[in-house]
Amino acid sequence: MVNNMPKHISSGLKYIAAVELKSKGLSHKEIADELDLDRSTVSHYLNGRNLTWDSIDVANTIVNMCPKDFLSMMQVLFKDIDKIRTMTLILKSEEYKTIVSKSCIGCGLCVDLCVMKAIKLDSLKAKIEADLCCGCLICEEECPTRSIRILEVNK
């Protein structure tokens, strides 16, 4: 017997993402394009069909995880890196301030580790696009010179 739970959980996450995008004023077509779904699936999600409350509850639990655990779950549930980034940017609403100190040696480890592709090297120094940062802290934890700080912005 095949376990469909990951599919149900990813459907729950897509439902939450569709609701979030709808609240931002996107049309069904725009939501479908953003989530790489057909419009009928978006319509079903927004009307609460084809979903179980359990899958939505589990999805809400995942959304409320710390950013690092959330990102890990996204990587398990959505194998495609573009889907992982899209879902993360839609579902994680926190904002982050990013600081790279002068001690950065431009080794590029942070660039390679960043799933969100928020970090680039510029003049042999890491530059982080805060609007792409999901706050997972992987770059901060793995930086050999401890040059990166990621701080959550209180809104």
N, CA, C and O atoms as a GROMACS GRO file, in nm:
protein
  620
    1MET      N    1   0.084  -0.118   0.000
    1MET     CA    2   0.000   0.000   0.000
    1MET      C    3   0.089   0.125   0.000
    1MET      O    4   0.185   0.132   0.076
    2VAL      N    5   0.057   0.221  -0.083
    2VAL     CA    6   0.133   0.345  -0.093
    2VAL      C    7   0.074   0.447   0.004
    2VAL      O    8  -0.048   0.463   0.012
    3ASN      N    9   0.161   0.513   0.077
    3ASN     CA   10   0.117   0.615   0.172
    3ASN      C   11   0.101   0.747   0.097
    3ASN      O   12   0.197   0.799   0.040
    4ASN      N   13  -0.021   0.801   0.097
    4ASN     CA   14  -0.049   0.927   0.028
    4ASN      C   15  -0.038   1.047   0.120
    4ASN      O   16  -0.068   1.159   0.078
    5MET      N   17   0.005   1.027   0.243
    5MET     CA   18   0.008   1.138   0.338
    5MET      C   19   0.092   1.256   0.288
    5MET      O   20   0.045   1.370   0.300
    6PRO      N   21   0.212   1.236   0.234
    6PRO     CA   22   0.286   1.354   0.184
    6PRO      C   23   0.207   1.432   0.080
    6PRO      O   24   0.212   1.555   0.079
    7LYS      N   25   0.134   1.362  -0.008
    7LYS     CA   26   0.053   1.430  -0.108
    7LYS      C   27  -0.058   1.511  -0.041
    7LYS      O   28  -0.086   1.624  -0.081
    8HIS      N   29  -0.122   1.453   0.061
    8HIS     CA   30  -0.228   1.524   0.132
    8HIS      C   31  -0.174   1.646   0.206
    8HIS      O   32  -0.238   1.751   0.209
    9ILE      N   33  -0.055   1.633   0.264
    9ILE     CA   34   0.005   1.745   0.335
    9ILE      C   35   0.041   1.856   0.236
    9ILE      O   36   0.015   1.974   0.261
   10SER      N   37   0.100   1.818   0.123
   10SER     CA   38   0.134   1.921   0.024
   10SER      C   39   0.008   1.988  -0.030
   10SER      O   40   0.010   2.107  -0.060
   11SER      N   41  -0.101   1.913  -0.042
   11SER     CA   42  -0.228   1.974  -0.082
   11SER      C   43  -0.276   2.073   0.023
   11SER      O   44  -0.327   2.179  -0.011
   12GLY      N   45  -0.260   2.038   0.149
   12GLY     CA   46  -0.297   2.130   0.257
   12GLY      C   47  -0.215   2.257   0.251
   12GLY      O   48  -0.267   2.366   0.273
   13LEU      N   49  -0.086   2.244   0.222
   13LEU     CA   50   0.001   2.362   0.210
   13LEU      C   51  -0.038   2.446   0.089
   13LEU      O   52  -0.036   2.569   0.096
   14LYS      N   53  -0.071   2.381  -0.021
   14LYS     CA   54  -0.115   2.455  -0.140
   14LYS      C   55  -0.246   2.528  -0.112
   14LYS      O   56  -0.266   2.640  -0.158
   15TYR      N   57  -0.335   2.464  -0.036
   15TYR     CA   58  -0.461   2.529   0.003
   15TYR      C   59  -0.431   2.657   0.082
   15TYR      O   60  -0.486   2.763   0.052
   16ILE      N   61  -0.344   2.647   0.183
   16ILE     CA   62  -0.310   2.763   0.265
   16ILE      C   63  -0.247   2.872   0.178
   16ILE      O   64  -0.277   2.990   0.194
   17ALA      N   65  -0.159   2.831   0.087
   17ALA     CA   66  -0.095   2.927  -0.003
   17ALA      C   67  -0.199   2.994  -0.094
   17ALA      O   68  -0.193   3.114  -0.117
   18ALA      N   69  -0.294   2.916  -0.146
   18ALA     CA   70  -0.398   2.972  -0.233
   18ALA      C   71  -0.482   3.073  -0.157
   18ALA      O   72  -0.514   3.180  -0.210
   19VAL      N   73  -0.517   3.041  -0.033
   19VAL     CA   74  -0.595   3.134   0.049
   19VAL      C   75  -0.514   3.262   0.075
   19VAL      O   76  -0.569   3.372   0.070
   20GLU      N   77  -0.386   3.247   0.103
   20GLU     CA   78  -0.299   3.363   0.126
   20GLU      C   79  -0.292   3.451   0.002
   20GLU      O   80  -0.303   3.573   0.011
   21LEU      N   81  -0.273   3.390  -0.113
   21LEU     CA   82  -0.264   3.467  -0.237
   21LEU      C   83  -0.398   3.533  -0.271
   21LEU      O   84  -0.401   3.645  -0.321
   22LYS      N   85  -0.508   3.464  -0.243
   22LYS     CA   86  -0.641   3.522  -0.266
   22LYS      C   87  -0.661   3.644  -0.177
   22LYS      O   88  -0.720   3.744  -0.220
   23SER      N   89  -0.612   3.637  -0.052
   23SER     CA   90  -0.626   3.750   0.040
   23SER      C   91  -0.544   3.871  -0.007
   23SER      O   92  -0.572   3.984   0.032
   24LYS      N   93  -0.443   3.846  -0.091
   24LYS     CA   94  -0.363   3.954  -0.148
   24LYS      C   95  -0.422   4.007  -0.278
   24LYS      O   96  -0.363   4.093  -0.343
   25GLY      N   97  -0.539   3.954  -0.315
   25GLY     CA   98  -0.609   4.006  -0.432
   25GLY      C   99  -0.578   3.938  -0.564
   25GLY      O  100  -0.619   3.987  -0.669
   26LEU      N  101  -0.507   3.826  -0.562
   26LEU     CA  102  -0.477   3.758  -0.687
   26LEU      C  103  -0.600   3.685  -0.739
   26LEU      O  104  -0.682   3.636  -0.662
   27SER      N  105  -0.613   3.678  -0.871
   27SER     CA  106  -0.722   3.605  -0.935
   27SER      C  107  -0.693   3.455  -0.930
   27SER      O  108  -0.582   3.413  -0.898
   28HIS      N  109  -0.795   3.375  -0.962
   28HIS     CA  110  -0.775   3.230  -0.966
   28HIS      C  111  -0.666   3.193  -1.066
   28HIS      O  112  -0.584   3.105  -1.039
   29LYS      N  113  -0.664   3.260  -1.180
   29LYS     CA  114  -0.561   3.232  -1.281
   29LYS      C  115  -0.422   3.266  -1.228
   29LYS      O  116  -0.329   3.189  -1.247
   30GLU      N  117  -0.409   3.382  -1.163
   30GLU     CA  118  -0.278   3.421  -1.107
   30GLU      C  119  -0.233   3.323  -0.999
   30GLU      O  120  -0.115   3.289  -0.990
   31ILE      N  121  -0.327   3.279  -0.916
   31ILE     CA  122  -0.295   3.181  -0.811
   31ILE      C  123  -0.251   3.050  -0.876
   31ILE      O  124  -0.152   2.990  -0.835
   32ALA      N  125  -0.325   3.007  -0.976
   32ALA     CA  126  -0.292   2.882  -1.047
   32ALA      C  127  -0.152   2.891  -1.107
   32ALA      O  128  -0.073   2.796  -1.098
   33ASP      N  129  -0.121   3.004  -1.168
   33ASP     CA  130   0.012   3.023  -1.228
   33ASP      C  131   0.121   3.022  -1.120
   33ASP      O  132   0.225   2.959  -1.138
   34GLU      N  133   0.096   3.092  -1.012
   34GLU     CA  134   0.195   3.102  -0.904
   34GLU      C  135   0.224   2.966  -0.840
   34GLU      O  136   0.338   2.933  -0.808
   35LEU      N  137   0.117   2.886  -0.821
   35LEU     CA  138   0.131   2.757  -0.753
   35LEU      C  139   0.149   2.641  -0.850
   35LEU      O  140   0.160   2.525  -0.808
   36ASP      N  141   0.152   2.670  -0.980
   36ASP     CA  142   0.167   2.568  -1.084
   36ASP      C  143   0.056   2.462  -1.072
   36ASP      O  144   0.080   2.341  -1.072
   37LEU      N  145  -0.067   2.513  -1.063
   37LEU     CA  146  -0.186   2.429  -1.055
   37LEU      C  147  -0.281   2.468  -1.167
   37LEU      O  148  -0.266   2.574  -1.228
   38ASP      N  149  -0.379   2.382  -1.196
   38ASP     CA  150  -0.482   2.424  -1.290
   38ASP      C  151  -0.588   2.502  -1.213
   38ASP      O  152  -0.601   2.490  -1.092
   39ARG      N  153  -0.664   2.583  -1.286
   39ARG     CA  154  -0.761   2.672  -1.221
   39ARG      C  155  -0.870   2.595  -1.147
   39ARG      O  156  -0.920   2.642  -1.045
   40SER      N  157  -0.909   2.478  -1.198
   40SER     CA  158  -1.014   2.402  -1.129
   40SER      C  159  -0.966   2.355  -0.992
   40SER      O  160  -1.044   2.351  -0.897
   41THR      N  161  -0.838   2.318  -0.981
   41THR     CA  162  -0.784   2.279  -0.851
   41THR      C  163  -0.783   2.397  -0.756
   41THR      O  164  -0.818   2.383  -0.638
   42VAL      N  165  -0.745   2.514  -0.805
   42VAL     CA  166  -0.748   2.635  -0.723
   42VAL      C  167  -0.890   2.662  -0.676
   42VAL      O  168  -0.913   2.693  -0.559
   43SER      N  169  -0.985   2.649  -0.766
   43SER     CA  170  -1.125   2.671  -0.730
   43SER      C  171  -1.170   2.572  -0.623
   43SER      O  172  -1.238   2.610  -0.527
   44HIS      N  173  -1.132   2.446  -0.639
   44HIS     CA  174  -1.165   2.345  -0.538
   44HIS      C  175  -1.104   2.382  -0.403
   44HIS      O  176  -1.170   2.375  -0.300
   45TYR      N  177  -0.977   2.420  -0.404
   45TYR     CA  178  -0.910   2.457  -0.279
   45TYR      C  179  -0.981   2.575  -0.212
   45TYR      O  180  -1.009   2.571  -0.092
   46LEU      N  181  -1.009   2.678  -0.289
   46LEU     CA  182  -1.069   2.799  -0.232
   46LEU      C  183  -1.213   2.777  -0.186
   46LEU      O  184  -1.265   2.854  -0.105
   47ASN      N  185  -1.277   2.672  -0.238
   47ASN     CA  186  -1.412   2.637  -0.194
   47ASN      C  187  -1.411   2.525  -0.091
   47ASN      O  188  -1.517   2.475  -0.052
   48GLY      N  189  -1.290   2.485  -0.046
   48GLY     CA  190  -1.279   2.384   0.059
   48GLY      C  191  -1.311   2.242   0.017
   48GLY      O  192  -1.343   2.158   0.101
   49ARG      N  193  -1.303   2.214  -0.112
   49ARG     CA  194  -1.330   2.078  -0.160
   49ARG      C  195  -1.199   2.005  -0.186
   49ARG      O  196  -1.094   2.066  -0.205
   50ASN      N  197  -1.208   1.873  -0.185
   50ASN     CA  198  -1.095   1.784  -0.213
   50ASN      C  199  -0.983   1.794  -0.111
   50ASN      O  200  -0.868   1.765  -0.141
   51LEU      N  201  -1.016   1.836   0.010
   51LEU     CA  202  -0.918   1.845   0.117
   51LEU      C  203  -0.977   1.787   0.244
   51LEU      O  204  -1.099   1.790   0.264
   52THR      N  205  -0.892   1.736   0.329
   52THR     CA  206  -0.939   1.693   0.460
   52THR      C  207  -0.891   1.794   0.562
   52THR      O  208  -0.787   1.858   0.544
   53TRP      N  209  -0.967   1.810   0.669
   53TRP     CA  210  -0.928   1.902   0.774
   53TRP      C  211  -0.798   1.857   0.838
   53TRP      O  212  -0.719   1.940   0.884
   54ASP      N  213  -0.775   1.724   0.843
   54ASP     CA  214  -0.649   1.675   0.900
   54ASP      C  215  -0.529   1.724   0.820
   54ASP      O  216  -0.428   1.763   0.877
   55SER      N  217  -0.541   1.721   0.686
   55SER     CA  218  -0.428   1.766   0.604
   55SER      C  219  -0.405   1.915   0.623
   55SER      O  220  -0.291   1.961   0.620
   56ILE      N  221  -0.512   1.991   0.641
   56ILE     CA  222  -0.498   2.134   0.664
   56ILE      C  223  -0.437   2.161   0.802
   56ILE      O  224  -0.354   2.250   0.817
   57ASP      N  225  -0.479   2.082   0.902
   57ASP     CA  226  -0.421   2.097   1.036
   57ASP      C  227  -0.271   2.067   1.036
   57ASP      O  228  -0.193   2.141   1.096
   58VAL      N  229  -0.232   1.960   0.967
   58VAL     CA  230  -0.090   1.925   0.959
   58VAL      C  231  -0.015   2.035   0.884
   58VAL      O  232   0.095   2.074   0.923
   59ALA      N  233  -0.073   2.085   0.776
   59ALA     CA  234  -0.010   2.192   0.699
   59ALA      C  235   0.007   2.318   0.785
   59ALA      O  236   0.111   2.383   0.779
   60ASN      N  237  -0.093   2.352   0.863
   60ASN     CA  238  -0.081   2.468   0.953
   60ASN      C  239   0.029   2.447   1.056
   60ASN      O  240   0.100   2.541   1.091
   61THR      N  241   0.044   2.326   1.104
   61THR     CA  242   0.152   2.295   1.198
   61THR      C  243   0.287   2.318   1.132
   61THR      O  244   0.378   2.375   1.193
   62ILE      N  245   0.300   2.276   1.007
   62ILE     CA  246   0.425   2.294   0.933
   62ILE      C  247   0.453   2.443   0.912
   62ILE      O  248   0.565   2.488   0.931
   63VAL      N  249   0.350   2.518   0.873
   63VAL     CA  250   0.368   2.662   0.849
   63VAL      C  251   0.416   2.732   0.976
   63VAL      O  252   0.492   2.828   0.969
   64ASN      N  253   0.373   2.684   1.092
   64ASN     CA  254   0.409   2.748   1.219
   64ASN      C  255   0.540   2.696   1.279
   64ASN      O  256   0.577   2.736   1.389
   65MET      N  257   0.609   2.608   1.209
   65MET     CA  258   0.739   2.559   1.256
   65MET      C  259   0.843   2.671   1.247
   65MET      O  260   0.822   2.770   1.177
   66CYS      N  261   0.953   2.652   1.317
   66CYS     CA  262   1.063   2.746   1.302
   66CYS      C  263   1.109   2.742   1.156
   66CYS      O  264   1.092   2.639   1.090
   67PRO      N  265   1.166   2.850   1.105
   67PRO     CA  266   1.200   2.855   0.962
   67PRO      C  267   1.289   2.740   0.912
   67PRO      O  268   1.269   2.692   0.801
   68LYS      N  269   1.383   2.696   0.991
   68LYS     CA  270   1.472   2.589   0.946
   68LYS      C  271   1.395   2.458   0.931
   68LYS      O  272   1.412   2.387   0.831
   69ASP      N  273   1.310   2.425   1.028
   69ASP     CA  274   1.230   2.302   1.019
   69ASP      C  275   1.128   2.313   0.907
   69ASP      O  276   1.104   2.216   0.834
   70PHE      N  277   1.068   2.432   0.893
   70PHE     CA  278   0.973   2.455   0.784
   70PHE      C  279   1.041   2.429   0.649
   70PHE      O  280   0.986   2.359   0.564
   71LEU      N  281   1.158   2.486   0.629
   71LEU     CA  282   1.230   2.469   0.503
   71LEU      C  283   1.264   2.322   0.479
   71LEU      O  284   1.256   2.274   0.366
   72SER      N  285   1.303   2.252   0.584
   72SER     CA  286   1.331   2.108   0.572
   72SER      C  287   1.207   2.032   0.527
   72SER      O  288   1.216   1.944   0.441
   73MET      N  289   1.092   2.065   0.583
   73MET     CA  290   0.968   2.000   0.542
   73MET      C  291   0.934   2.032   0.397
   73MET      O  292   0.888   1.945   0.323
   74MET      N  293   0.957   2.156   0.356
   74MET     CA  294   0.931   2.193   0.216
   74MET      C  295   1.018   2.109   0.122
   74MET      O  296   0.973   2.068   0.016
   75GLN      N  297   1.142   2.086   0.163
   75GLN     CA  298   1.234   2.007   0.079
   75GLN      C  299   1.189   1.862   0.069
   75GLN      O  300   1.211   1.797  -0.033
   76VAL      N  301   1.128   1.810   0.175
   76VAL     CA  302   1.079   1.672   0.173
   76VAL      C  303   0.952   1.662   0.088
   76VAL      O  304   0.936   1.568   0.010
   77LEU      N  305   0.863   1.759   0.103
   77LEU     CA  306   0.733   1.752   0.037
   77LEU      C  307   0.736   1.796  -0.109
   77LEU      O  308   0.661   1.743  -0.191
   78PHE      N  309   0.819   1.893  -0.141
   78PHE     CA  310   0.827   1.946  -0.277
   78PHE      C  311   0.970   1.928  -0.325
   78PHE      O  312   1.060   2.001  -0.282
   79LYS      N  313   0.992   1.834  -0.410
   79LYS     CA  314   1.128   1.803  -0.455
   79LYS      C  315   1.184   1.911  -0.547
   79LYS      O  316   1.306   1.930  -0.553
   80ASP      N  317   1.099   1.982  -0.619
   80ASP     CA  318   1.140   2.084  -0.714
   80ASP      C  319   1.182   2.211  -0.640
   80ASP      O  320   1.104   2.267  -0.563
   81ILE      N  321   1.303   2.256  -0.662
   81ILE     CA  322   1.359   2.371  -0.589
   81ILE      C  323   1.279   2.498  -0.612
   81ILE      O  324   1.265   2.579  -0.520
   82ASP      N  325   1.225   2.518  -0.733
   82ASP     CA  326   1.145   2.637  -0.758
   82ASP      C  327   1.015   2.634  -0.678
   82ASP      O  328   0.971   2.738  -0.628
   83LYS      N  329   0.953   2.516  -0.666
   83LYS     CA  330   0.831   2.504  -0.584
   83LYS      C  331   0.862   2.528  -0.437
   83LYS      O  332   0.783   2.590  -0.366
   84ILE      N  333   0.977   2.479  -0.392
   84ILE     CA  334   1.017   2.500  -0.253
   84ILE      C  335   1.029   2.650  -0.225
   84ILE      O  336   0.977   2.699  -0.125
   85ARG      N  337   1.096   2.720  -0.314
   85ARG     CA  338   1.114   2.866  -0.296
   85ARG      C  339   0.980   2.939  -0.301
   85ARG      O  340   0.952   3.023  -0.216
   86THR      N  341   0.899   2.906  -0.399
   86THR     CA  342   0.769   2.971  -0.414
   86THR      C  343   0.683   2.951  -0.290
   86THR      O  344   0.630   3.047  -0.234
   87MET      N  345   0.669   2.827  -0.247
   87MET     CA  346   0.586   2.797  -0.130
   87MET      C  347   0.642   2.864  -0.005
   87MET      O  348   0.565   2.914   0.078
   88THR      N  349   0.772   2.867   0.010
   88THR     CA  350   0.833   2.930   0.127
   88THR      C  351   0.807   3.079   0.128
   88THR      O  352   0.773   3.135   0.233
   89LEU      N  353   0.823   3.144   0.016
   89LEU     CA  354   0.800   3.288   0.010
   89LEU      C  355   0.653   3.325   0.035
   89LEU      O  356   0.624   3.430   0.091
   90ILE      N  357   0.562   3.239  -0.008
   90ILE     CA  358   0.420   3.265   0.014
   90ILE      C  359   0.380   3.239   0.159
   90ILE      O  360   0.307   3.317   0.219
   91LEU      N  361   0.429   3.129   0.215
   91LEU     CA  362   0.379   3.083   0.345
   91LEU      C  363   0.452   3.140   0.466
   91LEU      O  364   0.397   3.142   0.576
   92LYS      N  365   0.573   3.187   0.447
   92LYS     CA  366   0.647   3.244   0.560
   92LYS      C  367   0.643   3.396   0.548
   92LYS      O  368   0.702   3.452   0.455
   93SER      N  369   0.576   3.460   0.639
   93SER     CA  370   0.552   3.604   0.625
   93SER      C  371   0.647   3.691   0.708
   93SER      O  372   0.638   3.813   0.704
   94GLU      N  373   0.737   3.629   0.782
   94GLU     CA  374   0.829   3.708   0.863
   94GLU      C  375   0.925   3.786   0.772
   94GLU      O  376   0.951   3.749   0.657
   95GLU      N  377   0.974   3.894   0.826
   95GLU     CA  378   1.075   3.973   0.755
   95GLU      C  379   1.205   3.963   0.833
   95GLU      O  380   1.205   3.950   0.956
   96TYR      N  381   1.317   3.970   0.761
   96TYR     CA  382   1.447   3.956   0.823
   96TYR      C  383   1.541   4.069   0.784
   96TYR      O  384   1.539   4.118   0.671
   97LYS      N  385   1.621   4.108   0.880
   97LYS     CA  386   1.730   4.201   0.854
   97LYS      C  387   1.855   4.114   0.843
   97LYS      O  388   1.878   4.028   0.927
   98THR      N  389   1.933   4.138   0.741
   98THR     CA  390   2.053   4.057   0.719
   98THR      C  391   2.176   4.144   0.734
   98THR      O  392   2.182   4.256   0.682
   99ILE      N  393   2.273   4.093   0.806
   99ILE     CA  394   2.397   4.167   0.829
   99ILE      C  395   2.514   4.077   0.791
   99ILE      O  396   2.524   3.964   0.838
  100VAL      N  397   2.601   4.128   0.707
  100VAL     CA  398   2.725   4.058   0.673
  100VAL      C  399   2.839   4.150   0.718
  100VAL      O  400   2.854   4.261   0.666
  101SER      N  401   2.917   4.103   0.812
  101SER     CA  402   3.025   4.187   0.866
  101SER      C  403   3.147   4.187   0.774
  101SER      O  404   3.157   4.107   0.681
  102LYS      N  405   3.239   4.276   0.803
  102LYS     CA  406   3.360   4.291   0.722
  102LYS      C  407   3.451   4.168   0.731
  102LYS      O  408   3.542   4.152   0.650
  103SER      N  409   3.427   4.082   0.829
  103SER     CA  410   3.510   3.963   0.844
  103SER      C  411   3.480   3.857   0.738
  103SER      O  412   3.550   3.756   0.730
  104CYS      N  413   3.378   3.879   0.656
  104CYS     CA  414   3.343   3.785   0.548
  104CYS      C  415   3.463   3.771   0.454
  104CYS      O  416   3.520   3.871   0.410
  105ILE      N  417   3.501   3.646   0.425
  105ILE     CA  418   3.615   3.619   0.337
  105ILE      C  419   3.571   3.581   0.196
  105ILE      O  420   3.655   3.552   0.110
  106GLY      N  421   3.440   3.581   0.172
  106GLY     CA  422   3.391   3.550   0.038
  106GLY      C  423   3.414   3.406  -0.005
  106GLY      O  424   3.437   3.379  -0.123
  107CYS      N  425   3.407   3.314   0.091
  107CYS     CA  426   3.433   3.173   0.058
  107CYS      C  427   3.322   3.111  -0.027
  107CYS      O  428   3.346   3.014  -0.099
  108GLY      N  429   3.201   3.167  -0.020
  108GLY     CA  430   3.090   3.118  -0.101
  108GLY      C  431   3.012   3.003  -0.041
  108GLY      O  432   2.916   2.956  -0.102
  109LEU      N  433   3.050   2.956   0.076
  109LEU     CA  434   2.977   2.846   0.139
  109LEU      C  435   2.830   2.882   0.160
  109LEU      O  436   2.742   2.800   0.135
  110CYS      N  437   2.804   3.003   0.204
  110CYS     CA  438   2.666   3.049   0.228
  110CYS      C  439   2.586   3.049   0.098
  110CYS      O  440   2.467   3.016   0.098
  111VAL      N  441   2.650   3.085  -0.011
  111VAL     CA  442   2.583   3.088  -0.142
  111VAL      C  443   2.537   2.947  -0.177
  111VAL      O  444   2.424   2.926  -0.221
  112ASP      N  445   2.626   2.851  -0.158
  112ASP     CA  446   2.595   2.711  -0.190
  112ASP      C  447   2.487   2.654  -0.099
  112ASP      O  448   2.407   2.572  -0.143
  113LEU      N  449   2.484   2.696   0.027
  113LEU     CA  450   2.390   2.641   0.124
  113LEU      C  451   2.250   2.701   0.116
  113LEU      O  452   2.154   2.638   0.159
  114CYS      N  453   2.238   2.820   0.062
  114CYS     CA  454   2.110   2.892   0.065
  114CYS      C  455   2.010   2.834  -0.036
  114CYS      O  456   2.023   2.855  -0.157
  115VAL      N  457   1.911   2.763   0.015
  115VAL     CA  458   1.807   2.705  -0.070
  115VAL      C  459   1.727   2.813  -0.140
  115VAL      O  460   1.682   2.795  -0.253
  116MET      N  461   1.710   2.927  -0.073
  116MET     CA  462   1.629   3.036  -0.127
  116MET      C  463   1.704   3.119  -0.231
  116MET      O  464   1.645   3.207  -0.294
  117LYS      N  465   1.832   3.092  -0.251
  117LYS     CA  466   1.917   3.168  -0.344
  117LYS      C  467   1.912   3.318  -0.312
  117LYS      O  468   1.905   3.402  -0.401
  118ALA      N  469   1.915   3.347  -0.183
  118ALA     CA  470   1.910   3.486  -0.136
  118ALA      C  471   2.050   3.546  -0.124
  118ALA      O  472   2.062   3.666  -0.098
  119ILE      N  473   2.154   3.466  -0.141
  119ILE     CA  474   2.290   3.513  -0.119
  119ILE      C  475   2.372   3.506  -0.248
  119ILE      O  476   2.371   3.405  -0.319
  120LYS      N  477   2.441   3.613  -0.274
  120LYS     CA  478   2.532   3.622  -0.389
  120LYS      C  479   2.665   3.676  -0.338
  120LYS      O  480   2.670   3.741  -0.234
  121LEU      N  481   2.770   3.650  -0.412
  121LEU     CA  482   2.899   3.713  -0.381
  121LEU      C  483   2.914   3.837  -0.467
  121LEU      O  484   2.891   3.834  -0.588
  122ASP      N  485   2.954   3.945  -0.403
  122ASP     CA  486   2.976   4.071  -0.473
  122ASP      C  487   3.107   4.128  -0.420
  122ASP      O  488   3.118   4.159  -0.301
  123SER      N  489   3.204   4.142  -0.507
  123SER     CA  490   3.338   4.189  -0.467
  123SER      C  491   3.394   4.104  -0.353
  123SER      O  492   3.451   4.156  -0.257
  124LEU      N  493   3.377   3.973  -0.367
  124LEU     CA  494   3.426   3.875  -0.271
  124LEU      C  495   3.368   3.893  -0.130
  124LEU      O  496   3.435   3.863  -0.031
  125LYS      N  497   3.246   3.942  -0.122
  125LYS     CA  498   3.173   3.952   0.004
  125LYS      C  499   3.031   3.902  -0.020
  125LYS      O  500   2.973   3.924  -0.126
  126ALA      N  501   2.978   3.834   0.080
  126ALA     CA  502   2.840   3.787   0.070
  126ALA      C  503   2.744   3.905   0.076
  126ALA      O  504   2.760   3.995   0.158
  127LYS      N  505   2.646   3.903  -0.012
  127LYS     CA  506   2.537   4.002  -0.012
  127LYS      C  507   2.407   3.922  -0.003
  127LYS      O  508   2.384   3.831  -0.083
  128ILE      N  509   2.323   3.956   0.093
  128ILE     CA  510   2.200   3.881   0.115
  128ILE      C  511   2.080   3.968   0.081
  128ILE      O  512   2.067   4.080   0.131
  129GLU      N  513   1.993   3.917  -0.005
  129GLU     CA  514   1.868   3.984  -0.038
  129GLU      C  515   1.767   3.949   0.071
  129GLU      O  516   1.713   3.838   0.072
  130ALA      N  517   1.741   4.041   0.161
  130ALA     CA  518   1.656   4.014   0.276
  130ALA      C  519   1.515   3.971   0.236
  130ALA      O  520   1.453   3.892   0.307
  131ASP      N  521   1.464   4.022   0.125
  131ASP     CA  522   1.328   3.985   0.084
  131ASP      C  523   1.317   3.840   0.038
  131ASP      O  524   1.207   3.788   0.029
  132LEU      N  525   1.428   3.775   0.010
  132LEU     CA  526   1.429   3.633  -0.028
  132LEU      C  527   1.465   3.542   0.090
  132LEU      O  528   1.446   3.421   0.082
  133CYS      N  529   1.516   3.601   0.197
  133CYS     CA  530   1.560   3.523   0.313
  133CYS      C  531   1.440   3.466   0.388
  133CYS      O  532   1.345   3.538   0.416
  134CYS      N  533   1.445   3.337   0.419
  134CYS     CA  534   1.336   3.274   0.493
  134CYS      C  535   1.369   3.259   0.641
  134CYS      O  536   1.287   3.209   0.718
  135GLY      N  537   1.488   3.303   0.682
  135GLY     CA  538   1.525   3.299   0.823
  135GLY      C  539   1.566   3.164   0.876
  135GLY      O  540   1.560   3.141   0.997
  136CYS      N  541   1.607   3.073   0.791
  136CYS     CA  542   1.643   2.938   0.835
  136CYS      C  543   1.773   2.935   0.916
  136CYS      O  544   1.798   2.840   0.990
  137LEU      N  545   1.855   3.036   0.902
  137LEU     CA  546   1.981   3.052   0.975
  137LEU      C  547   2.091   2.954   0.934
  137LEU      O  548   2.194   2.948   1.000
  138ILE      N  549   2.071   2.879   0.829
  138ILE     CA  550   2.173   2.783   0.787
  138ILE      C  551   2.303   2.856   0.752
  138ILE      O  552   2.411   2.811   0.788
  139CYS      N  553   2.292   2.969   0.681
  139CYS     CA  554   2.411   3.045   0.644
  139CYS      C  555   2.483   3.096   0.768
  139CYS      O  556   2.606   3.090   0.777
  140GLU      N  557   2.407   3.147   0.863
  140GLU     CA  558   2.466   3.199   0.986
  140GLU      C  559   2.537   3.089   1.066
  140GLU      O  560   2.648   3.109   1.115
  141GLU      N  561   2.472   2.974   1.076
  141GLU     CA  562   2.529   2.862   1.153
  141GLU      C  563   2.653   2.803   1.088
  141GLU      O  564   2.743   2.756   1.158
  142GLU      N  565   2.660   2.804   0.955
  142GLU     CA  566   2.769   2.738   0.884
  142GLU      C  567   2.882   2.832   0.841
  142GLU      O  568   2.984   2.785   0.792
  143CYS      N  569   2.865   2.960   0.858
  143CYS     CA  570   2.968   3.056   0.817
  143CYS      C  571   3.096   3.033   0.898
  143CYS      O  572   3.094   3.042   1.020
  144PRO      N  573   3.208   3.004   0.830
  144PRO     CA  574   3.332   2.974   0.902
  144PRO      C  575   3.391   3.094   0.977
  144PRO      O  576   3.469   3.077   1.071
  145THR      N  577   3.353   3.214   0.937
  145THR     CA  578   3.407   3.333   1.004
  145THR      C  579   3.302   3.403   1.091
  145THR      O  580   3.327   3.510   1.146
  146ARG      N  581   3.184   3.340   1.103
  146ARG     CA  582   3.074   3.397   1.184
  146ARG      C  583   3.042   3.541   1.142
  146ARG      O  584   3.018   3.628   1.225
  147SER      N  585   3.042   3.562   1.011
  147SER     CA  586   3.022   3.696   0.955
  147SER      C  587   2.877   3.730   0.924
  147SER      O  588   2.846   3.844   0.890
  148ILE      N  589   2.788   3.632   0.934
  148ILE     CA  590   2.648   3.653   0.895
  148ILE      C  591   2.558   3.654   1.017
  148ILE      O  592   2.571   3.570   1.107
  149ARG      N  593   2.468   3.751   1.018
  149ARG     CA  594   2.363   3.760   1.122
  149ARG      C  595   2.230   3.778   1.052
  149ARG      O  596   2.216   3.862   0.963
  150ILE      N  597   2.134   3.698   1.091
  150ILE     CA  598   1.998   3.708   1.039
  150ILE      C  599   1.909   3.740   1.160
  150ILE      O  600   1.903   3.664   1.256
  151LEU      N  601   1.840   3.852   1.151
  151LEU     CA  602   1.755   3.898   1.262
  151LEU      C  603   1.612   3.913   1.214
  151LEU      O  604   1.588   3.971   1.108
  152GLU      N  605   1.517   3.860   1.292
  152GLU     CA  606   1.376   3.877   1.258
  152GLU      C  607   1.335   4.020   1.289
  152GLU      O  608   1.366   4.074   1.395
  153VAL      N  609   1.264   4.079   1.196
  153VAL     CA  610   1.216   4.216   1.212
  153VAL      C  611   1.078   4.211   1.277
  153VAL      O  612   0.989   4.141   1.229
  154ASN      N  613   1.061   4.284   1.385
  154ASN     CA  614   0.930   4.292   1.448
  154ASN      C  615   0.846   4.393   1.374
  154ASN      O  616   0.885   4.508   1.358
  155LYS      N  617   0.729   4.350   1.330
  155LYS     CA  618   0.641   4.439   1.253
  155LYS      C  619   0.552   4.519   1.344
  155LYS      O  620   0.472   4.599   1.297
   0.00000   0.00000   0.00000
